[in-house]
Amino acid sequence: MYRLKESSLLVPIIFSSQSEMKDRISRNTVDVIKKYVSEHISEDISLTRLSEVTGYNTCYLSRTFKTQTGETLTEYVGRKKME
């Protein structure tokens, strides 16, 4: 019984670590996208191409980018092209 109680104390720590790791991966993914966009701004930048570059599917990229930055990928690329 003591052992179960002891291990149950670790559950919040494990979930916290997983959440932090997912957040770090999301931030790194957004950084990769931003770098790619800045280096290829004169090219046609599609969600499909960004998916190929990062190795993540398009839905994940769209959702992650919007969550991390507050703007869609389309808005970001368009804004960068105008700068």
KOLVODO-209699 format. One record per atom (N, C-alpha, C): residue number from 1; chain; x negated, y negated, z. Coordinates in steps of 0.05 Angstrom, whole numbers, plus 5000, padded with zeros to 4 digits. Atoms other than C-alpha are relative to their C-alpha. Layout:
BEGIN
@balo: NUM; marti: A; x: X; y: Y; z: Z
...
//
This chain:
BEGIN
@balo: 1; marti: A; x: 4983; y: 5024; z: 5000
@balo: 1; marti: A; x: 5000; y: 5000; z: 5000
@balo: 1; marti: A; x: 4983; y: 4975; z: 5000
@balo: 2; marti: A; x: 5018; y: 5023; z: 4999
@balo: 2; marti: A; x: 4944; y: 4952; z: 5017
@balo: 2; marti: A; x: 4987; y: 4995; z: 4973
@balo: 3; marti: A; x: 5013; y: 5003; z: 5026
@balo: 3; marti: A; x: 4911; y: 4965; z: 4951
@balo: 3; marti: A; x: 5018; y: 4987; z: 4980
@balo: 4; marti: A; x: 4981; y: 5012; z: 5018
@balo: 4; marti: A; x: 4973; y: 4948; z: 4912
@balo: 4; marti: A; x: 5004; y: 4971; z: 5005
@balo: 5; marti: A; x: 4997; y: 5028; z: 4992
@balo: 5; marti: A; x: 4982; y: 4884; z: 4950
@balo: 5; marti: A; x: 4975; y: 4984; z: 4991
@balo: 6; marti: A; x: 5025; y: 5013; z: 5007
@balo: 6; marti: A; x: 4909; y: 4866; z: 4938
@balo: 6; marti: A; x: 4999; y: 4995; z: 4970
@balo: 7; marti: A; x: 5001; y: 5003; z: 5029
@balo: 7; marti: A; x: 4914; y: 4878; z: 4863
@balo: 7; marti: A; x: 5022; y: 4981; z: 4990
@balo: 8; marti: A; x: 4979; y: 5019; z: 5009
@balo: 8; marti: A; x: 4979; y: 4839; z: 4858
@balo: 8; marti: A; x: 4992; y: 4971; z: 5004
@balo: 9; marti: A; x: 5010; y: 5027; z: 4997
@balo: 9; marti: A; x: 4941; y: 4778; z: 4882
@balo: 9; marti: A; x: 4984; y: 4991; z: 4975
@balo: 10; marti: A; x: 5015; y: 5006; z: 5023
@balo: 10; marti: A; x: 4899; y: 4783; z: 4819
@balo: 10; marti: A; x: 5016; y: 4993; z: 4976
@balo: 11; marti: A; x: 4983; y: 5004; z: 5024
@balo: 11; marti: A; x: 4957; y: 4780; z: 4771
@balo: 11; marti: A; x: 5002; y: 4970; z: 4992
@balo: 12; marti: A; x: 4999; y: 5028; z: 5009
@balo: 12; marti: A; x: 4965; y: 4704; z: 4772
@balo: 12; marti: A; x: 4973; y: 4990; z: 4989
@balo: 13; marti: A; x: 5026; y: 5008; z: 5009
@balo: 13; marti: A; x: 4890; y: 4696; z: 4763
@balo: 13; marti: A; x: 4995; y: 5011; z: 4971
@balo: 14; marti: A; x: 5003; y: 4988; z: 5026
@balo: 14; marti: A; x: 4890; y: 4743; z: 4703
@balo: 14; marti: A; x: 5017; y: 4985; z: 4979
@balo: 15; marti: A; x: 4983; y: 5014; z: 5018
@balo: 15; marti: A; x: 4949; y: 4708; z: 4671
@balo: 15; marti: A; x: 4990; y: 4971; z: 4995
@balo: 16; marti: A; x: 5011; y: 5026; z: 5003
@balo: 16; marti: A; x: 4917; y: 4641; z: 4684
@balo: 16; marti: A; x: 4976; y: 5000; z: 4981
@balo: 17; marti: A; x: 5023; y: 4997; z: 5017
@balo: 17; marti: A; x: 4853; y: 4664; z: 4651
@balo: 17; marti: A; x: 5008; y: 5005; z: 4971
@balo: 18; marti: A; x: 4990; y: 4994; z: 5027
@balo: 18; marti: A; x: 4891; y: 4691; z: 4591
@balo: 18; marti: A; x: 5011; y: 4975; z: 4987
@balo: 19; marti: A; x: 4988; y: 5025; z: 5010
@balo: 19; marti: A; x: 4929; y: 4626; z: 4584
@balo: 19; marti: A; x: 4978; y: 4980; z: 4993
@balo: 20; marti: A; x: 5022; y: 5019; z: 5006
@balo: 20; marti: A; x: 4865; y: 4585; z: 4588
@balo: 20; marti: A; x: 4985; y: 5009; z: 4975
@balo: 21; marti: A; x: 5015; y: 4989; z: 5023
@balo: 21; marti: A; x: 4832; y: 4631; z: 4537
@balo: 21; marti: A; x: 5016; y: 4994; z: 4974
@balo: 22; marti: A; x: 4984; y: 5006; z: 5023
@balo: 22; marti: A; x: 4891; y: 4623; z: 4489
@balo: 22; marti: A; x: 4999; y: 4971; z: 4993
@balo: 23; marti: A; x: 5002; y: 5029; z: 5005
@balo: 23; marti: A; x: 4889; y: 4548; z: 4497
@balo: 23; marti: A; x: 4973; y: 4992; z: 4988
@balo: 24; marti: A; x: 5027; y: 5005; z: 5011
@balo: 24; marti: A; x: 4814; y: 4547; z: 4483
@balo: 24; marti: A; x: 4999; y: 5009; z: 4971
@balo: 25; marti: A; x: 4999; y: 4990; z: 5028
@balo: 25; marti: A; x: 4825; y: 4589; z: 4420
@balo: 25; marti: A; x: 5016; y: 4981; z: 4983
@balo: 26; marti: A; x: 4983; y: 5018; z: 5015
@balo: 26; marti: A; x: 4880; y: 4542; z: 4398
@balo: 26; marti: A; x: 4985; y: 4974; z: 4994
@balo: 27; marti: A; x: 5016; y: 5024; z: 5004
@balo: 27; marti: A; x: 4835; y: 4481; z: 4408
@balo: 27; marti: A; x: 4978; y: 5004; z: 4980
@balo: 28; marti: A; x: 5022; y: 4994; z: 5019
@balo: 28; marti: A; x: 4778; y: 4514; z: 4371
@balo: 28; marti: A; x: 5011; y: 5003; z: 4971
@balo: 29; marti: A; x: 4987; y: 4997; z: 5027
@balo: 29; marti: A; x: 4825; y: 4532; z: 4313
@balo: 29; marti: A; x: 5006; y: 4972; z: 4989
@balo: 30; marti: A; x: 4994; y: 5027; z: 5009
@balo: 30; marti: A; x: 4848; y: 4459; z: 4309
@balo: 30; marti: A; x: 4974; y: 4986; z: 4992
@balo: 31; marti: A; x: 5026; y: 5013; z: 5007
@balo: 31; marti: A; x: 4775; y: 4436; z: 4309
@balo: 31; marti: A; x: 4990; y: 5010; z: 4973
@balo: 32; marti: A; x: 5008; y: 4988; z: 5025
@balo: 32; marti: A; x: 4759; y: 4484; z: 4252
@balo: 32; marti: A; x: 5016; y: 4988; z: 4977
@balo: 33; marti: A; x: 4983; y: 5011; z: 5021
@balo: 33; marti: A; x: 4818; y: 4458; z: 4212
@balo: 33; marti: A; x: 4992; y: 4971; z: 4994
@balo: 34; marti: A; x: 5007; y: 5029; z: 5003
@balo: 34; marti: A; x: 4799; y: 4385; z: 4224
@balo: 34; marti: A; x: 4973; y: 4998; z: 4985
@balo: 35; marti: A; x: 5026; y: 5001; z: 5013
@balo: 35; marti: A; x: 4728; y: 4398; z: 4203
@balo: 35; marti: A; x: 5003; y: 5008; z: 4970
@balo: 36; marti: A; x: 4996; y: 4991; z: 5028
@balo: 36; marti: A; x: 4750; y: 4436; z: 4140
@balo: 36; marti: A; x: 5013; y: 4977; z: 4984
@balo: 37; marti: A; x: 4986; y: 5022; z: 5014
@balo: 37; marti: A; x: 4798; y: 4379; z: 4121
@balo: 37; marti: A; x: 4981; y: 4978; z: 4994
@balo: 38; marti: A; x: 5019; y: 5023; z: 5005
@balo: 38; marti: A; x: 4744; y: 4326; z: 4130
@balo: 38; marti: A; x: 4979; y: 5007; z: 4979
@balo: 39; marti: A; x: 5021; y: 4992; z: 5020
@balo: 39; marti: A; x: 4694; y: 4366; z: 4088
@balo: 39; marti: A; x: 5011; y: 5005; z: 4972
@balo: 40; marti: A; x: 4988; y: 4993; z: 5025
@balo: 40; marti: A; x: 4744; y: 4382; z: 4033
@balo: 40; marti: A; x: 5023; y: 4981; z: 4993
@balo: 41; marti: A; x: 4978; y: 5019; z: 5002
@balo: 41; marti: A; x: 4788; y: 4320; z: 4034
@balo: 41; marti: A; x: 5007; y: 4994; z: 4970
@balo: 42; marti: A; x: 4994; y: 5006; z: 5029
@balo: 42; marti: A; x: 4782; y: 4309; z: 3958
@balo: 42; marti: A; x: 5012; y: 5023; z: 4985
@balo: 43; marti: A; x: 4989; y: 4976; z: 5013
@balo: 43; marti: A; x: 4807; y: 4379; z: 3944
@balo: 43; marti: A; x: 5029; y: 5004; z: 5008
@balo: 44; marti: A; x: 4972; y: 4993; z: 4993
@balo: 44; marti: A; x: 4877; y: 4408; z: 3946
@balo: 44; marti: A; x: 4998; y: 5018; z: 5025
@balo: 45; marti: A; x: 5001; y: 4985; z: 4974
@balo: 45; marti: A; x: 4885; y: 4431; z: 4019
@balo: 45; marti: A; x: 5027; y: 5011; z: 5006
@balo: 46; marti: A; x: 4974; y: 4987; z: 4994
@balo: 46; marti: A; x: 4941; y: 4481; z: 4028
@balo: 46; marti: A; x: 4999; y: 5015; z: 5026
@balo: 47; marti: A; x: 4998; y: 4984; z: 4976
@balo: 47; marti: A; x: 4966; y: 4517; z: 4088
@balo: 47; marti: A; x: 4989; y: 5028; z: 4995
@balo: 48; marti: A; x: 5011; y: 4973; z: 5007
@balo: 48; marti: A; x: 4949; y: 4582; z: 4052
@balo: 48; marti: A; x: 4969; y: 5000; z: 5001
@balo: 49; marti: A; x: 5029; y: 5002; z: 5000
@balo: 49; marti: A; x: 4877; y: 4559; z: 4043
@balo: 49; marti: A; x: 4990; y: 4998; z: 5029
@balo: 50; marti: A; x: 5009; y: 5003; z: 4972
@balo: 50; marti: A; x: 4871; y: 4538; z: 4116
@balo: 50; marti: A; x: 5004; y: 5027; z: 5015
@balo: 51; marti: A; x: 4996; y: 4973; z: 4989
@balo: 51; marti: A; x: 4898; y: 4607; z: 4134
@balo: 51; marti: A; x: 4977; y: 5018; z: 4993
@balo: 52; marti: A; x: 5022; y: 4984; z: 5009
@balo: 52; marti: A; x: 4844; y: 4639; z: 4093
@balo: 52; marti: A; x: 4974; y: 4992; z: 5015
@balo: 53; marti: A; x: 5024; y: 5011; z: 4987
@balo: 53; marti: A; x: 4790; y: 4595; z: 4125
@balo: 53; marti: A; x: 4999; y: 5009; z: 5029
@balo: 54; marti: A; x: 5000; y: 4993; z: 4972
@balo: 54; marti: A; x: 4812; y: 4609; z: 4196
@balo: 54; marti: A; x: 5004; y: 5029; z: 5007
@balo: 55; marti: A; x: 4994; y: 4972; z: 4994
@balo: 55; marti: A; x: 4836; y: 4680; z: 4190
@balo: 55; marti: A; x: 5026; y: 5004; z: 5015
@balo: 56; marti: A; x: 4974; y: 4999; z: 4987
@balo: 56; marti: A; x: 4903; y: 4663; z: 4222
@balo: 56; marti: A; x: 5022; y: 4997; z: 4980
@balo: 57; marti: A; x: 4977; y: 5002; z: 5019
@balo: 57; marti: A; x: 4972; y: 4668; z: 4190
@balo: 57; marti: A; x: 5010; y: 4971; z: 5001
@balo: 58; marti: A; x: 4991; y: 5027; z: 5004
@balo: 58; marti: A; x: 5006; y: 4605; z: 4166
@balo: 58; marti: A; x: 5019; y: 4990; z: 5022
@balo: 59; marti: A; x: 4981; y: 5008; z: 4979
@balo: 59; marti: A; x: 5061; y: 4605; z: 4219
@balo: 59; marti: A; x: 4985; y: 4993; z: 5026
@balo: 60; marti: A; x: 5016; y: 5006; z: 4976
@balo: 60; marti: A; x: 5010; y: 4609; z: 4276
@balo: 60; marti: A; x: 4985; y: 4974; z: 4997
@balo: 61; marti: A; x: 5014; y: 5025; z: 5005
@balo: 61; marti: A; x: 4969; y: 4553; z: 4245
@balo: 61; marti: A; x: 5018; y: 4976; z: 5003
@balo: 62; marti: A; x: 4981; y: 5022; z: 4998
@balo: 62; marti: A; x: 5028; y: 4507; z: 4237
@balo: 62; marti: A; x: 5009; y: 4994; z: 5028
@balo: 63; marti: A; x: 4991; y: 5003; z: 4972
@balo: 63; marti: A; x: 5054; y: 4519; z: 4307
@balo: 63; marti: A; x: 4978; y: 4990; z: 5018
@balo: 64; marti: A; x: 5022; y: 5007; z: 4983
@balo: 64; marti: A; x: 4986; y: 4514; z: 4339
@balo: 64; marti: A; x: 4991; y: 4971; z: 4995
@balo: 65; marti: A; x: 5009; y: 5027; z: 5006
@balo: 65; marti: A; x: 4966; y: 4450; z: 4303
@balo: 65; marti: A; x: 5020; y: 4980; z: 5010
@balo: 66; marti: A; x: 4979; y: 5018; z: 4991
@balo: 66; marti: A; x: 5032; y: 4416; z: 4319
@balo: 66; marti: A; x: 4999; y: 4998; z: 5031
@balo: 67; marti: A; x: 5001; y: 5000; z: 4971
@balo: 67; marti: A; x: 5027; y: 4437; z: 4392
@balo: 67; marti: A; x: 4976; y: 4985; z: 5011
@balo: 68; marti: A; x: 5025; y: 5012; z: 4991
@balo: 68; marti: A; x: 4955; y: 4414; z: 4400
@balo: 68; marti: A; x: 4997; y: 4971; z: 4993
@balo: 69; marti: A; x: 5005; y: 5027; z: 5009
@balo: 69; marti: A; x: 4958; y: 4349; z: 4361
@balo: 69; marti: A; x: 5025; y: 4982; z: 5001
@balo: 70; marti: A; x: 4975; y: 5016; z: 5001
@balo: 70; marti: A; x: 5031; y: 4327; z: 4360
@balo: 70; marti: A; x: 5008; y: 4992; z: 4972
@balo: 71; marti: A; x: 4992; y: 5005; z: 5028
@balo: 71; marti: A; x: 5032; y: 4322; z: 4284
@balo: 71; marti: A; x: 4997; y: 5026; z: 4984
@balo: 72; marti: A; x: 5002; y: 4976; z: 5016
@balo: 72; marti: A; x: 5042; y: 4373; z: 4230
@balo: 72; marti: A; x: 4975; y: 4999; z: 4983
@balo: 73; marti: A; x: 5024; y: 4999; z: 5017
@balo: 73; marti: A; x: 4986; y: 4396; z: 4185
@balo: 73; marti: A; x: 5004; y: 4983; z: 4975
@balo: 74; marti: A; x: 4994; y: 5016; z: 5023
@balo: 74; marti: A; x: 5019; y: 4362; z: 4126
@balo: 74; marti: A; x: 4996; y: 4970; z: 5007
@balo: 75; marti: A; x: 5003; y: 5028; z: 4992
@balo: 75; marti: A; x: 5022; y: 4296; z: 4164
@balo: 75; marti: A; x: 4970; y: 4993; z: 5004
@balo: 76; marti: A; x: 5028; y: 5005; z: 4995
@balo: 76; marti: A; x: 4950; y: 4303; z: 4186
@balo: 76; marti: A; x: 4984; y: 4998; z: 4974
@balo: 77; marti: A; x: 5014; y: 5001; z: 5026
@balo: 77; marti: A; x: 4923; y: 4319; z: 4116
@balo: 77; marti: A; x: 5007; y: 4975; z: 4985
@balo: 78; marti: A; x: 4991; y: 5025; z: 5014
@balo: 78; marti: A; x: 4964; y: 4263; z: 4086
@balo: 78; marti: A; x: 4987; y: 4975; z: 5011
@balo: 79; marti: A; x: 5012; y: 5024; z: 4986
@balo: 79; marti: A; x: 4939; y: 4213; z: 4137
@balo: 79; marti: A; x: 4970; y: 4998; z: 4994
@balo: 80; marti: A; x: 5029; y: 5000; z: 5006
@balo: 80; marti: A; x: 4867; y: 4234; z: 4126
@balo: 80; marti: A; x: 4994; y: 4993; z: 4972
@balo: 81; marti: A; x: 5004; y: 5008; z: 5028
@balo: 81; marti: A; x: 4874; y: 4227; z: 4051
@balo: 81; marti: A; x: 5004; y: 4970; z: 4996
@balo: 82; marti: A; x: 4995; y: 5029; z: 5002
@balo: 82; marti: A; x: 4900; y: 4156; z: 4061
@balo: 82; marti: A; x: 4978; y: 4983; z: 5012
@balo: 83; marti: A; x: 5021; y: 5015; z: 4987
@balo: 83; marti: A; x: 4842; y: 4136; z: 4105
@balo: 83; marti: A; x: 4976; y: 4994; z: 4983
//
